[in-house]
Amino acid sequence: MNGNSYFSAQIFDTDMRLLQVIPFQYGDNSHADDTITQWVQASQPEHEHRHDVRRKIYFDRNDTTKRDCVALGKAQIDEN
């Protein structure tokens, strides 16, 4: 491991439908949280402060390999 922090993310609704895929990118946990929060904030009809939005999000982190992280960030959203 070279010491770089990186993440990718998948955002689901409460029915576990995949809404958004955040592709592989470099950044630590706080950057991942900010990126996810910004997407959720932008998708809402009314603006809420980011701290209020964060309280409504469940963040689940997995320690994994870079290869798995890249694959997670390439997931496809089912349009059905």
Secondary structure as UniProt FT lines:
FT   STRAND          6..12
FT   TURN            14..15
FT   STRAND          18..26
FT   HELIX           29..43
FT   HELIX           50..54
FT   TURN            55..56
FT   HELIX           66..72
FT   TURN            73..74
//
